[in-house]
Amino acid sequence: MLTFNPFREMEALRREIDRAFASVLSSGAEGFSTAFLPGRAARAYPLLNVSEDKDHLYIQALAPGLDPQNLNLTIQRNSLTISGEKSAPQGINSEAYHRSERAAGRFVRSIELPVEVDSSRSEARYQDGLLSITLPKSEEAKPKQIAVAVQ
């Protein structure tokens, strides 16, 4: 005789909910993406490349069509937040669009930085739709050589 185990029951319920969501999401048209449907799936904007060398982190954000005055960069602990607003093209009625995949409106993107940075010496440049951010690593985050004493 099996005894009642609430954890086993909760795990079975979780599996049923996962199956229900999987069937709803997979029942759409083949290749259909919800990335451009507001409220259905979040898009990662702007698209980022993050690299590093011994002394710096480098972040390049692909963000064409932005007014640099509408960009806000914030560093808090080891998290970088890029926010702003992308305005819609002027002079075209929304009824005239056949297809609109270049979204406009407010955006916020936060990423976890792999190391601590010195935010007081950070630099950012926006040119030709590319936001380039240079973040110097904090002294504590830089690798240090340790001498080995031979006895």
N, C-alpha and C positions, 0 to 999 in steps of 0.2 A: 504494500500500500504506500503510495506517494504522499508525503506531507506537503502542505501548502508552503510555497516559497515565494514571497512577494517579489524578490529580485528576479527570479526566473520569469514570473508573470510580466514584470516591467520590461524585461529584455524581449519577450515575445511581442509585446505591444510595440516596442520600438522597431522591431523588424517589420511588422505589418505596416507601420507608418512609412518606413523607408521604401517598402515595396509600392505603396500607394503613390508616393511622390515620384518614384522612378517611372511608374507606368504613365502618369500624367505628363511628365516631361518628355518621355520618349514617344508619345503618341502623336506628336506634331509632325508636320511635313518633313521629309528627309532634307537635311541640310538647313532647316529653319533655325535661325538664331534669334534669341530674344534680346540681344545686346542693344538694339536700338529702340526697344519698347520701354517707355518711361514706367518705372515702378516694377518691371518684370525682372530685369537683371541689371546689375551695376556694371558700367563700363569703366575700365581703368583708363582715366584720362588725367593728365597727359601720359603717353607711353614713355617709359624710362629705360635708360641704360645706367647701371651703377658699376663703377670700377674703382680700383685703388692702386696706389703705389706705396712706398715706404712711409711717406709723410702726409698724403692727402687722399680724400675720397673725391671722386669726380662723378657728377650726376648730369646726364644730358636728358632733357625732356623735350619730346617732339610736340610742339604746341603752335601750329601755324594759325595765323589769323587773329592772334591776340594783340590787344593793346597792352604794352608792358606796364602802363599805369594801373591796369586792373589786376596785376599779379601780386600775390602776397606770399612770402616765404616765411615760415616759422620753424625754429628748431627748439625742441624742448626735450631735455635729457638726450636720448639717442633716437629721436623720432623727428623726421622732416615732414612738414605739411606744406603742400603747394596748393593754393586756392586762387580763385579769380572768377572772371566772367568773360565768356566768349560771346560777342554780339553777333546777331544774325546779319546776313548780307542785306544791304540797303537797296531799295528800288525794285524789289521783286515781290509781288503779291504772293501770299502763301497758297492761294488757289491755283497759281500758275505752275507750281512744282509738280513734276511727274514722279520725282524721287528725291528724298532729302535724307542723306546719311551723315552730313556734317552738322552735328548737333550744335546748338547755341544754348547759352544759359550759364548758370553758376556751376562750378565744379570744385571739388575738394579731393585731394589725393594725399594720403599719409603713408609713409613707408618707415620701417624700422631700419635704422642704420646699423651696420655690422660692428662699428666701434664708436667710442666716444669722440666727439669733435669739439674743437675750440670755435664756438659760434661767433666770438667777437672778431675773428679774422676771416670770416667766410666772405666769398665773393660770388656774385651772380651777374650773368650777361645774357641778353636776349638779342639774337640777330638771325634774320632770315627764317623765322619760325622755330628756332632751336634755342631753348633755355639751357645755358651751361652754368653749372653750380660747382664751385670748388670749396671743399670743406677741409681745412687743416685738421689732422688728427690731434687729439690732446696728447700731452706728453706722457700721460699714464697709459694711453693706448698704443704708443709706439713700441715696437719690440726692442728689448734691451739685451745686449750681449753680457753674459755672465762668465767671468773668468773661472776656470777650474784650477784649484790649487793642488799641486802634487806634493805628497808628504813622503 
